[in-house]
Amino acid sequence: MNLRKVIFCLLPLSLSLWLWVKDGYRFAFWVTSVEEKKEVPIIDGMPELGTQTQIIWKDQFVSGIESPIIGFIFSLVLFAIVYFSRERKP
């Protein structure tokens, strides 16, 4: 099999693994919003009276374990198409 075809077949897997690693190896499902917790004083300028946690939601995509799985399946399908489509000479 040609090296160029093998690299072409492994491209979806490598791109999905790169995205998954960049987002932090999450073994959970995809997330479309991320929470940010921030401690704010109950009364402005008087933190000694107590603080409360403010949660701010940001719209952000974070990939999960589905990304490398989908990349692996897509790479297998491409490999099967390339492998079985070549002409076999008797």
BELFENMO-V387589 format. One record per backbone hydrogen bond with DSSP energy under -1.0 kcal/mol. NH is the residue of the N-H (numbers start at 1). CO is the residue of the C=O. If there is no record, write none. Layout:
NH:CO + NH:CO
This chain:
6:2 + 7:3 + 8:4 + 9:5 + 10:6 + 14:10 + 15:11 + 16:12 + 17:13 + 18:14 + 19:15 + 20:16 + 21:17 + 22:18 + 23:19 + 24:21 + 25:20 + 31:62 + 34:58 + 36:56 + 38:54 + 40:52 + 42:50 + 46:43 + 49:46 + 50:47 + 52:40 + 54:38 + 56:36 + 58:34 + 60:32 + 62:31 + 65:28 + 67:64 + 69:65 + 70:66 + 71:67 + 72:68 + 73:69 + 74:70 + 75:71 + 76:72 + 77:73 + 78:74 + 79:75 + 80:76 + 81:77 + 82:78 + 83:79 + 84:80 + 85:81
